[in-house]
Amino acid sequence: MITTFVQHRPTSLAVAELADGGAVTHSGWERVAITADDPGELDRVIVEVDGRPVEARRGEKGMTLSGLQLAEGPHTLTVRAANPLPWLPDAVIERRFTLDNTPPKVSVEQVDAKSPRGPLTVRGAVEGADEVQVGDQRVPVKDGKFEVSLNAVPASLLLQAKDAAGNSGRHEMAVKVPHPGMRAVHMSAAAWATAELREPVLALARDKKIDAIQLDIKDESGEIGYTSQVPLAQQIGANRGYYDAKAALDQLHGMGLRVVGRLVAFRDPVLGRASWQAGAHDRLARNKGGGPWSRHYGEYAFTNFANPEVREYNIAIAREAAALGFDDILYDYVRRPDGPLGQMEFAGLSVTPEQSIVDFLRDSRAAVRPHGAYLGASVFGIAAHSATDIAQDIPALSAHVDYVSPMVYPSHWGPGEYGVDNPEGMPYEIVKASIAHFVELTKDTGATVIPWLQAFSLKHHYGPGEVQAQVTASADAGVKSFLLWNPACRYDTAGL
Protein backbone atom coordinates (compact mmCIF):
# COMPACT_ATOMS: atom_id res chain seq x y z
CA MET A 1 0.00 0.00 0.00
CA ILE A 2 1.44 3.38 -1.05
CA THR A 3 0.05 6.69 0.20
CA THR A 4 1.06 10.16 -0.94
CA PHE A 5 -0.40 13.38 0.43
CA VAL A 6 -0.44 16.77 -1.25
CA GLN A 7 -0.91 18.52 2.13
CA HIS A 8 -0.17 17.88 5.80
CA ARG A 9 -2.26 14.94 6.95
CA PRO A 10 -3.21 14.99 10.63
CA THR A 11 -5.36 11.89 10.11
CA SER A 12 -4.74 8.23 9.16
CA LEU A 13 -6.64 8.55 5.89
CA ALA A 14 -5.21 6.34 3.09
CA VAL A 15 -6.00 4.99 -0.40
CA ALA A 16 -5.22 1.32 -0.98
CA GLU A 17 -4.67 -0.54 -4.28
CA LEU A 18 -4.06 2.57 -6.38
CA ALA A 19 -0.57 3.98 -6.97
CA ASP A 20 -0.13 7.54 -8.08
CA GLY A 21 0.68 7.68 -11.79
CA GLY A 22 -0.14 4.00 -12.28
CA ALA A 23 -2.57 2.07 -14.43
CA VAL A 24 -5.46 -0.04 -13.29
CA THR A 25 -8.06 -2.28 -14.92
CA HIS A 26 -11.80 -2.12 -14.27
CA SER A 27 -11.49 -5.06 -11.88
CA GLY A 28 -8.55 -3.34 -10.19
CA TRP A 29 -10.61 -0.18 -9.80
CA GLU A 30 -13.24 -2.24 -7.98
CA ARG A 31 -10.59 -3.14 -5.37
CA VAL A 32 -9.58 0.47 -4.59
CA ALA A 33 -10.40 1.31 -0.96
CA ILE A 34 -10.32 4.43 1.20
CA THR A 35 -9.35 3.57 4.77
CA ALA A 36 -8.65 5.19 8.10
CA ASP A 37 -7.44 3.86 11.45
CA ASP A 38 -10.45 5.52 13.04
CA PRO A 39 -13.55 4.58 11.00
CA GLY A 40 -15.21 7.75 12.30
CA GLU A 41 -12.85 9.80 10.17
CA LEU A 42 -14.55 8.37 7.05
CA ASP A 43 -17.73 10.27 8.01
CA ARG A 44 -15.97 13.49 6.98
CA VAL A 45 -14.67 12.21 3.65
CA ILE A 46 -15.66 13.70 0.30
CA VAL A 47 -14.62 11.76 -2.81
CA GLU A 48 -14.19 13.30 -6.24
CA VAL A 49 -13.27 11.76 -9.58
CA ASP A 50 -12.09 14.18 -12.22
CA GLY A 51 -13.29 17.09 -10.04
CA ARG A 52 -16.86 15.82 -9.60
CA PRO A 53 -18.22 14.41 -6.35
CA VAL A 54 -19.02 10.69 -6.40
CA GLU A 55 -20.69 8.42 -3.89
CA ALA A 56 -18.46 5.98 -2.05
CA ARG A 57 -19.81 2.90 -0.29
CA ARG A 58 -19.01 2.10 3.31
CA GLY A 59 -17.91 -1.41 4.12
CA GLU A 60 -16.02 -3.35 6.76
CA LYS A 61 -12.64 -2.37 5.31
CA GLY A 62 -13.45 1.23 4.52
CA MET A 63 -15.00 3.00 1.55
CA THR A 64 -15.04 1.59 -2.00
CA LEU A 65 -16.00 2.95 -5.37
CA SER A 66 -17.32 -0.31 -6.76
CA GLY A 67 -20.03 0.15 -9.33
CA LEU A 68 -18.67 3.50 -10.49
CA GLN A 69 -18.26 3.21 -14.26
CA LEU A 70 -15.31 5.06 -15.76
CA ALA A 71 -14.21 5.35 -19.35
CA GLU A 72 -10.78 4.13 -20.32
CA GLY A 73 -8.13 6.83 -20.15
CA PRO A 74 -6.57 9.22 -17.58
CA HIS A 75 -8.43 10.14 -14.40
CA THR A 76 -7.84 11.84 -11.06
CA LEU A 77 -9.15 10.57 -7.72
CA THR A 78 -9.33 13.14 -4.92
CA VAL A 79 -10.14 12.12 -1.33
CA ARG A 80 -10.72 15.01 1.06
CA ALA A 81 -11.37 14.83 4.82
CA ALA A 82 -12.51 18.06 6.47
CA ASN A 83 -10.35 18.95 9.45
CA PRO A 84 -12.43 19.29 12.64
CA LEU A 85 -10.23 22.24 13.56
CA PRO A 86 -11.28 24.92 11.07
CA TRP A 87 -7.97 26.81 11.25
CA LEU A 88 -6.09 23.70 10.02
CA PRO A 89 -6.12 22.48 6.39
CA ASP A 90 -8.17 19.54 5.25
CA ALA A 91 -6.47 16.19 4.64
CA VAL A 92 -6.27 15.56 0.91
CA ILE A 93 -5.05 12.54 -1.04
CA GLU A 94 -4.79 12.72 -4.80
CA ARG A 95 -4.14 9.90 -7.26
CA ARG A 96 -3.61 10.42 -10.96
CA PHE A 97 -4.13 7.13 -12.77
CA THR A 98 -5.06 5.57 -16.10
CA LEU A 99 -7.96 3.19 -16.45
CA ASP A 100 -6.85 0.56 -18.95
CA ASN A 101 -8.91 -2.51 -19.73
CA THR A 102 -7.44 -3.22 -23.18
CA PRO A 103 -5.11 -6.22 -23.24
CA PRO A 104 -1.85 -6.04 -25.17
CA LYS A 105 -2.08 -7.27 -28.73
CA VAL A 106 0.33 -10.08 -29.55
CA SER A 107 0.89 -11.16 -33.14
CA VAL A 108 3.35 -13.51 -34.81
CA GLU A 109 4.91 -12.46 -38.08
CA GLN A 110 7.25 -15.38 -38.73
CA VAL A 111 7.95 -18.81 -37.27
CA ASP A 112 10.95 -20.54 -38.77
CA ALA A 113 12.20 -24.03 -38.02
CA LYS A 114 14.13 -26.12 -40.49
CA SER A 115 13.56 -29.32 -38.51
CA PRO A 116 11.53 -30.55 -35.53
CA ARG A 117 14.88 -30.87 -33.78
CA GLY A 118 15.26 -27.08 -33.75
CA PRO A 119 16.19 -24.36 -33.40
CA LEU A 120 13.01 -22.31 -33.69
CA THR A 121 13.01 -18.60 -34.49
CA VAL A 122 9.91 -16.57 -33.63
CA ARG A 123 9.40 -12.98 -34.74
CA GLY A 124 6.40 -10.88 -33.93
CA ALA A 125 4.88 -7.66 -32.67
CA VAL A 126 3.35 -6.54 -29.38
CA GLU A 127 1.19 -3.48 -28.80
CA GLY A 128 0.85 -2.27 -25.23
CA ALA A 129 3.61 -4.12 -23.38
CA ASP A 130 7.39 -3.92 -22.97
CA GLU A 131 8.03 -7.66 -22.93
CA VAL A 132 6.46 -10.88 -24.11
CA GLN A 133 6.74 -14.40 -22.77
CA VAL A 134 7.37 -16.93 -25.53
CA GLY A 135 6.84 -20.37 -24.03
CA ASP A 136 8.80 -20.12 -20.79
CA GLN A 137 11.20 -17.43 -22.02
CA ARG A 138 10.78 -13.70 -21.35
CA VAL A 139 11.69 -11.55 -24.34
CA PRO A 140 12.01 -7.74 -24.45
CA VAL A 141 9.91 -5.78 -26.92
CA LYS A 142 11.67 -2.95 -28.75
CA ASP A 143 9.76 -0.51 -30.92
CA GLY A 144 6.82 -2.90 -30.81
CA LYS A 145 8.85 -5.84 -32.19
CA PHE A 146 10.45 -8.94 -30.71
CA GLU A 147 12.57 -11.86 -31.88
CA VAL A 148 13.66 -14.99 -30.03
CA SER A 149 15.39 -18.27 -30.83
CA LEU A 150 14.35 -21.43 -28.97
CA ASN A 151 16.33 -24.65 -28.89
CA ALA A 152 13.24 -26.87 -28.82
CA VAL A 153 10.39 -26.87 -31.35
CA PRO A 154 7.11 -27.49 -29.50
CA ALA A 155 3.99 -28.72 -31.27
CA SER A 156 2.19 -25.60 -30.05
CA LEU A 157 3.46 -22.32 -28.69
CA LEU A 158 1.86 -19.85 -26.29
CA LEU A 159 2.87 -16.18 -26.34
CA GLN A 160 1.71 -13.90 -23.53
CA ALA A 161 2.17 -10.23 -22.72
CA LYS A 162 1.03 -8.26 -19.66
CA ASP A 163 0.72 -4.48 -19.46
CA ALA A 164 1.21 -2.15 -16.49
CA ALA A 165 -2.47 -2.37 -15.57
CA GLY A 166 -2.33 -6.17 -15.42
CA ASN A 167 -4.19 -6.89 -18.67
CA SER A 168 -2.99 -10.05 -20.38
CA GLY A 169 -2.84 -10.65 -24.11
CA ARG A 170 -2.07 -14.05 -25.59
CA HIS A 171 -1.56 -15.78 -28.88
CA GLU A 172 -1.54 -19.56 -29.12
CA MET A 173 -0.51 -21.32 -32.30
CA ALA A 174 0.45 -24.68 -33.71
CA VAL A 175 4.08 -24.72 -34.79
CA LYS A 176 4.39 -26.04 -38.30
CA VAL A 177 7.67 -27.43 -39.60
CA PRO A 178 7.77 -27.89 -43.39
CA HIS A 179 8.55 -31.47 -44.32
CA PRO A 180 11.66 -31.77 -46.54
CA GLY A 181 9.92 -34.24 -48.85
CA MET A 182 10.87 -37.80 -49.71
CA ARG A 183 10.77 -40.59 -52.26
CA ALA A 184 10.10 -43.74 -50.27
CA VAL A 185 8.98 -47.35 -50.48
CA HIS A 186 7.02 -49.41 -47.98
CA MET A 187 8.77 -52.22 -46.13
CA SER A 188 7.01 -54.46 -43.62
CA ALA A 189 8.95 -55.59 -40.57
CA ALA A 190 9.16 -59.16 -41.85
CA ALA A 191 10.31 -57.94 -45.27
CA TRP A 192 13.07 -55.90 -43.72
CA ALA A 193 14.25 -59.02 -41.91
CA THR A 194 14.43 -60.87 -45.24
CA ALA A 195 17.62 -60.21 -47.19
CA GLU A 196 15.97 -61.14 -50.49
CA LEU A 197 13.55 -58.22 -50.07
CA ARG A 198 15.75 -55.82 -48.12
CA GLU A 199 18.80 -55.79 -50.40
CA PRO A 200 17.00 -54.69 -53.61
CA VAL A 201 15.52 -51.75 -51.69
CA LEU A 202 18.95 -50.78 -50.36
CA ALA A 203 20.20 -50.97 -53.96
CA LEU A 204 17.50 -48.47 -54.99
CA ALA A 205 18.78 -46.17 -52.25
CA ARG A 206 22.41 -46.54 -53.36
CA ASP A 207 21.33 -45.68 -56.90
CA LYS A 208 19.62 -42.54 -55.54
CA LYS A 209 16.22 -43.66 -56.82
CA ILE A 210 14.76 -43.34 -53.33
CA ASP A 211 15.87 -41.25 -50.35
CA ALA A 212 13.68 -42.74 -47.63
CA ILE A 213 12.37 -46.07 -46.43
CA GLN A 214 9.07 -46.60 -44.70
CA LEU A 215 9.59 -49.33 -42.11
CA ASP A 216 6.63 -50.76 -40.21
CA ILE A 217 6.58 -50.20 -36.46
CA LYS A 218 3.16 -51.73 -35.73
CA ASP A 219 1.24 -53.22 -38.64
CA GLU A 220 -2.40 -54.11 -39.33
CA SER A 221 -1.98 -57.44 -37.57
CA GLY A 222 -1.19 -55.55 -34.36
CA GLU A 223 2.37 -56.88 -34.30
CA ILE A 224 5.28 -54.61 -33.39
CA GLY A 225 8.30 -55.25 -35.59
CA TYR A 226 10.97 -54.61 -32.96
CA THR A 227 11.03 -55.33 -29.24
CA SER A 228 9.05 -52.48 -27.70
CA GLN A 229 9.49 -51.48 -24.08
CA VAL A 230 5.94 -50.13 -23.83
CA PRO A 231 4.43 -52.09 -20.89
CA LEU A 232 1.08 -52.83 -22.54
CA ALA A 233 2.84 -54.10 -25.69
CA GLN A 234 4.80 -56.54 -23.57
CA GLN A 235 1.73 -57.50 -21.55
CA ILE A 236 -0.40 -58.43 -24.59
CA GLY A 237 2.44 -60.10 -26.50
CA ALA A 238 2.57 -57.63 -29.40
CA ASN A 239 6.36 -57.74 -29.83
CA ARG A 240 7.77 -59.83 -32.65
CA GLY A 241 11.38 -58.66 -32.80
CA TYR A 242 11.76 -59.02 -36.57
CA TYR A 243 14.43 -56.36 -36.56
CA ASP A 244 16.67 -54.44 -34.17
CA ALA A 245 15.36 -50.86 -34.35
CA LYS A 246 18.62 -49.25 -33.29
CA ALA A 247 20.67 -51.25 -35.79
CA ALA A 248 18.25 -50.61 -38.65
CA LEU A 249 18.13 -46.89 -37.93
CA ASP A 250 21.91 -46.62 -37.67
CA GLN A 251 22.33 -48.45 -40.98
CA LEU A 252 19.78 -46.35 -42.87
CA HIS A 253 20.84 -43.05 -41.36
CA GLY A 254 24.42 -43.99 -42.20
CA MET A 255 23.34 -44.19 -45.84
CA GLY A 256 21.82 -40.72 -45.64
CA LEU A 257 18.24 -42.03 -45.72
CA ARG A 258 15.32 -40.85 -43.66
CA VAL A 259 13.29 -43.56 -41.93
CA VAL A 260 9.52 -43.33 -41.74
CA GLY A 261 7.93 -45.50 -39.08
CA ARG A 262 4.46 -46.68 -40.13
CA LEU A 263 2.25 -47.18 -37.10
CA VAL A 264 -1.15 -48.76 -37.69
CA ALA A 265 -3.27 -47.20 -34.99
CA PHE A 266 -6.80 -48.51 -34.51
CA ARG A 267 -6.80 -51.69 -36.55
CA ASP A 268 -5.11 -53.88 -33.96
CA PRO A 269 -6.24 -57.51 -33.52
CA VAL A 270 -3.56 -58.20 -30.90
CA LEU A 271 -4.74 -55.42 -28.61
CA GLY A 272 -8.38 -56.11 -29.49
CA ARG A 273 -8.31 -59.82 -28.64
CA ALA A 274 -6.27 -59.35 -25.47
CA SER A 275 -8.58 -56.55 -24.31
CA TRP A 276 -11.74 -58.54 -24.97
CA GLN A 277 -10.41 -61.59 -23.15
CA ALA A 278 -9.39 -59.40 -20.21
CA GLY A 279 -12.88 -57.91 -19.99
CA ALA A 280 -11.78 -54.48 -21.24
CA HIS A 281 -14.57 -54.39 -23.80
CA ASP A 282 -14.58 -50.59 -24.02
CA ARG A 283 -11.26 -50.78 -25.84
CA LEU A 284 -13.00 -52.20 -28.91
CA ALA A 285 -15.30 -50.77 -31.53
CA ARG A 286 -18.58 -52.61 -31.00
CA ASN A 287 -21.83 -53.34 -32.74
CA LYS A 288 -25.24 -52.44 -31.33
CA GLY A 289 -25.45 -55.87 -29.70
CA GLY A 290 -22.38 -55.11 -27.63
CA GLY A 291 -20.11 -57.50 -29.50
CA PRO A 292 -16.84 -56.53 -31.20
CA TRP A 293 -17.21 -54.92 -34.61
CA SER A 294 -16.02 -57.48 -37.15
CA ARG A 295 -17.30 -56.47 -40.58
CA HIS A 296 -14.49 -56.51 -43.20
CA TYR A 297 -11.75 -56.94 -40.62
CA GLY A 298 -12.40 -60.02 -38.54
CA GLU A 299 -13.30 -60.34 -34.89
CA TYR A 300 -11.48 -58.09 -32.39
CA ALA A 301 -9.66 -56.31 -35.22
CA PHE A 302 -10.84 -52.73 -34.76
CA THR A 303 -10.14 -50.98 -31.49
CA ASN A 304 -12.00 -47.99 -30.11
CA PHE A 305 -10.34 -44.74 -31.17
CA ALA A 306 -12.18 -42.89 -28.37
CA ASN A 307 -10.83 -45.08 -25.57
CA PRO A 308 -8.07 -43.33 -23.53
CA GLU A 309 -6.12 -46.56 -23.02
CA VAL A 310 -6.13 -47.38 -26.73
CA ARG A 311 -5.06 -43.86 -27.60
CA GLU A 312 -2.28 -43.80 -25.04
CA TYR A 313 -1.02 -47.23 -26.19
CA ASN A 314 -0.52 -45.92 -29.72
CA ILE A 315 0.91 -42.62 -28.56
CA ALA A 316 3.34 -44.45 -26.25
CA ILE A 317 4.62 -46.53 -29.18
CA ALA A 318 4.89 -43.39 -31.34
CA ARG A 319 6.81 -41.61 -28.60
CA GLU A 320 9.14 -44.57 -28.14
CA ALA A 321 9.82 -44.85 -31.88
CA ALA A 322 10.53 -41.13 -32.15
CA ALA A 323 12.94 -41.37 -29.22
CA LEU A 324 14.68 -44.32 -30.90
CA GLY A 325 15.36 -42.10 -33.92
CA PHE A 326 12.60 -42.66 -36.49
CA ASP A 327 12.48 -39.44 -38.50
CA ASP A 328 8.73 -39.63 -39.12
CA ILE A 329 5.83 -41.33 -37.40
CA LEU A 330 3.24 -42.08 -40.08
CA TYR A 331 -0.09 -43.31 -38.74
CA ASP A 332 -2.25 -45.67 -40.74
CA TYR A 333 -5.82 -46.72 -39.92
CA VAL A 334 -6.16 -43.51 -37.95
CA ARG A 335 -9.91 -43.61 -38.43
CA ARG A 336 -13.09 -45.42 -37.54
CA PRO A 337 -14.12 -48.64 -39.32
CA ASP A 338 -15.87 -48.05 -42.61
CA GLY A 339 -19.53 -48.99 -42.54
CA PRO A 340 -22.79 -47.53 -41.20
CA LEU A 341 -21.97 -45.38 -38.19
CA GLY A 342 -25.45 -45.97 -36.77
CA GLN A 343 -24.60 -49.65 -36.31
CA MET A 344 -21.43 -48.95 -34.32
CA GLU A 345 -20.73 -48.03 -30.72
CA PHE A 346 -17.62 -46.33 -29.36
CA ALA A 347 -17.67 -46.21 -25.57
CA GLY A 348 -16.63 -42.83 -24.19
CA LEU A 349 -17.08 -40.93 -27.44
CA SER A 350 -18.24 -37.42 -26.47
CA VAL A 351 -17.52 -35.55 -29.71
CA THR A 352 -17.92 -36.41 -33.37
CA PRO A 353 -15.72 -39.26 -34.63
CA GLU A 354 -13.96 -36.76 -36.89
CA GLN A 355 -13.10 -34.47 -33.97
CA SER A 356 -11.94 -37.41 -31.86
CA ILE A 357 -9.44 -38.39 -34.57
CA VAL A 358 -8.26 -34.79 -34.83
CA ASP A 359 -7.73 -34.65 -31.05
CA PHE A 360 -5.77 -37.90 -31.13
CA LEU A 361 -3.46 -36.52 -33.81
CA ARG A 362 -3.01 -33.28 -31.87
CA ASP A 363 -1.94 -35.23 -28.78
CA SER A 364 0.31 -37.46 -30.86
CA ARG A 365 2.23 -34.58 -32.38
CA ALA A 366 2.76 -33.08 -28.95
CA ALA A 367 4.25 -36.45 -27.91
CA VAL A 368 6.65 -36.99 -30.82
CA ARG A 369 7.74 -33.41 -31.51
CA PRO A 370 10.06 -33.18 -28.45
CA HIS A 371 12.00 -36.10 -29.95
CA GLY A 372 12.45 -34.33 -33.27
CA ALA A 373 10.05 -36.45 -35.34
CA TYR A 374 7.55 -35.39 -37.96
CA LEU A 375 3.98 -36.69 -37.74
CA GLY A 376 2.00 -37.86 -40.75
CA ALA A 377 -1.42 -39.42 -41.26
CA SER A 378 -2.32 -41.86 -44.01
CA VAL A 379 -5.86 -41.16 -45.21
CA PHE A 380 -8.36 -42.66 -47.61
CA GLY A 381 -8.60 -41.04 -51.02
CA ILE A 382 -12.37 -40.76 -50.61
CA ALA A 383 -11.89 -38.74 -47.41
CA ALA A 384 -11.34 -35.74 -49.66
CA HIS A 385 -15.08 -35.62 -50.36
CA SER A 386 -16.58 -38.06 -47.83
CA ALA A 387 -15.03 -37.17 -44.47
CA THR A 388 -17.71 -38.76 -42.30
CA ASP A 389 -17.50 -42.15 -44.02
CA ILE A 390 -14.37 -43.00 -42.04
CA ALA A 391 -13.94 -40.00 -39.69
CA GLN A 392 -11.15 -38.29 -41.59
CA ASP A 393 -11.82 -34.57 -41.93
CA ILE A 394 -8.86 -33.56 -44.08
CA PRO A 395 -8.72 -29.78 -43.41
CA ALA A 396 -9.28 -30.30 -39.68
CA LEU A 397 -6.71 -33.03 -39.16
CA SER A 398 -4.18 -31.31 -41.43
CA ALA A 399 -3.86 -28.59 -38.82
CA HIS A 400 -2.37 -31.12 -36.40
CA VAL A 401 0.00 -33.15 -38.57
CA ASP A 402 3.06 -32.26 -40.58
CA TYR A 403 1.81 -34.10 -43.65
CA VAL A 404 -1.09 -36.13 -44.95
CA SER A 405 -0.56 -39.20 -47.11
CA PRO A 406 -3.66 -39.89 -49.20
CA MET A 407 -3.90 -43.40 -50.61
CA VAL A 408 -4.73 -42.45 -54.17
CA TYR A 409 -4.17 -45.91 -55.67
CA PRO A 410 -5.90 -45.94 -59.08
CA SER A 411 -7.31 -49.42 -58.35
CA HIS A 412 -9.20 -48.06 -55.33
CA TRP A 413 -11.29 -45.50 -57.22
CA GLY A 414 -14.66 -46.24 -58.77
CA PRO A 415 -15.56 -45.38 -62.37
CA GLY A 416 -16.32 -41.71 -62.83
CA GLU A 417 -14.38 -40.42 -59.81
CA TYR A 418 -12.99 -36.99 -60.67
CA GLY A 419 -14.44 -37.48 -64.14
CA VAL A 420 -12.14 -40.42 -64.93
CA ASP A 421 -14.04 -43.27 -66.57
CA ASN A 422 -11.55 -46.04 -65.81
CA PRO A 423 -9.26 -44.93 -62.95
CA GLU A 424 -7.17 -48.10 -62.75
CA GLY A 425 -6.48 -47.96 -66.46
CA MET A 426 -5.78 -44.22 -66.37
CA PRO A 427 -3.26 -43.77 -63.53
CA TYR A 428 -2.02 -40.35 -64.61
CA GLU A 429 -5.47 -38.78 -64.82
CA ILE A 430 -6.88 -40.09 -61.53
CA VAL A 431 -3.72 -39.42 -59.50
CA LYS A 432 -3.30 -35.88 -60.78
CA ALA A 433 -6.94 -34.98 -60.13
CA SER A 434 -7.14 -36.54 -56.67
CA ILE A 435 -3.83 -35.13 -55.43
CA ALA A 436 -4.78 -31.68 -56.69
CA HIS A 437 -7.90 -31.94 -54.54
CA PHE A 438 -5.84 -32.82 -51.45
CA VAL A 439 -3.46 -29.94 -52.13
CA GLU A 440 -6.45 -27.60 -52.17
CA LEU A 441 -7.92 -29.09 -48.95
CA THR A 442 -4.66 -28.73 -47.05
CA LYS A 443 -3.91 -25.22 -48.27
CA ASP A 444 -3.09 -22.80 -45.44
CA THR A 445 -2.93 -25.62 -42.86
CA GLY A 446 0.85 -25.93 -42.98
CA ALA A 447 0.59 -29.64 -43.80
CA THR A 448 2.38 -31.13 -46.80
CA VAL A 449 0.82 -33.74 -49.10
CA ILE A 450 2.91 -36.89 -49.58
CA PRO A 451 0.76 -39.46 -51.41
CA TRP A 452 0.79 -43.23 -51.40
CA LEU A 453 1.13 -44.47 -54.99
CA GLN A 454 0.33 -47.91 -56.38
CA ALA A 455 3.21 -50.30 -57.11
CA PHE A 456 1.11 -53.47 -57.25
CA SER A 457 -1.27 -55.05 -59.73
CA LEU A 458 -4.94 -55.88 -59.39
CA LYS A 459 -7.16 -55.88 -62.49
CA HIS A 460 -4.51 -54.08 -64.51
CA HIS A 461 -0.83 -54.95 -64.58
CA TYR A 462 1.23 -52.23 -62.96
CA GLY A 463 4.81 -52.03 -64.15
CA PRO A 464 7.32 -49.22 -64.62
CA GLY A 465 5.08 -47.25 -66.97
CA GLU A 466 2.10 -47.18 -64.64
CA VAL A 467 4.21 -46.29 -61.61
CA GLN A 468 6.05 -43.55 -63.48
CA ALA A 469 2.72 -42.16 -64.71
CA GLN A 470 1.63 -41.71 -61.10
CA VAL A 471 4.92 -40.10 -60.06
CA THR A 472 4.64 -37.68 -62.98
CA ALA A 473 0.98 -36.96 -62.22
CA SER A 474 1.83 -36.19 -58.62
CA ALA A 475 4.60 -33.80 -59.65
CA ASP A 476 2.28 -32.13 -62.17
CA ALA A 477 -0.20 -31.57 -59.33
CA GLY A 478 2.54 -29.81 -57.37
CA VAL A 479 3.72 -32.71 -55.19
CA LYS A 480 7.15 -34.20 -55.83
CA SER A 481 7.19 -36.53 -52.82
CA PHE A 482 5.68 -40.00 -52.77
CA LEU A 483 5.48 -43.30 -50.93
CA LEU A 484 5.21 -46.47 -53.01
CA TRP A 485 3.07 -49.31 -51.71
CA ASN A 486 3.53 -52.92 -52.68
CA PRO A 487 2.27 -55.39 -50.05
CA ALA A 488 4.88 -57.89 -51.23
CA CYS A 489 7.60 -55.24 -50.76
CA ARG A 490 9.07 -55.85 -54.25
CA TYR A 491 10.03 -52.73 -56.20
CA ASP A 492 12.44 -54.06 -58.82
CA THR A 493 9.98 -53.12 -61.58
CA ALA A 494 8.76 -49.87 -60.07
CA GLY A 495 10.13 -47.71 -62.85
CA LEU A 496 12.08 -45.38 -60.60
Secondary structure by P-SEA (a helix, b strand, c coil): cbbbbccccccccccccccccccccaaaaaabbbbbccccccccbbbbcccbbbbbbbccccccccccccccccbbbbbbbbbcccccccbbbbbbbbbccccbbbbbcccccccccccbbbbbccccccbbbcccbbbbbccccbbbbbcccccbbbbbbbcccccccbbbbbbbbbbcccbbbbbcccccccaaaaaaaaaaaaacccccccccccccccccccccccaaaaaaccccccccaaaaaaaaaaacbbbbbbbbccccaaaaaaaaaacccccccccccccccccccccccccccccaaaaaaaaaaaaaaaaaccccccccccccccccccccccccccccaaaaaaaaaaaaaaaacccbbbbbbbbbccccccccccccaaaaaaacccbbbbccccccccccccccccccccaaaaaaaaaaaaaaaaccccbbbbbbbbcccccccccaaaaaaaaaaaaaacccbbbbbbcccccccccc
